[in-house]
Amino acid sequence: MAGKIRQIIDEILNKRAKGNEMLTTIIQSKMLLIGVNPNRYTLQSADDPLIIAKLEKLTKQFNIFPD
């Protein structure tokens, strides 16, 4: 399934930043620190299990649960 990484990134940004540009930048910086460049992934990007695991760990840190 392609695009799962982008979906997780968007979900984190939508639920945590809620449109606040400063928070969006901070969260994207946090993603870069854990080794995920959010600008690199699109809905057509192939899914990498390592990146998905990193993002799922981040969702747990932010207390974000899938819908």
Secondary structure, DSSP 8 states (H G I E B T S, - for coil): -TTHHHHHHHHHIIIIITT-HHHHHHHHHHHHHTT--GGG--TTS---HHHHHHHHHHHHHTT----
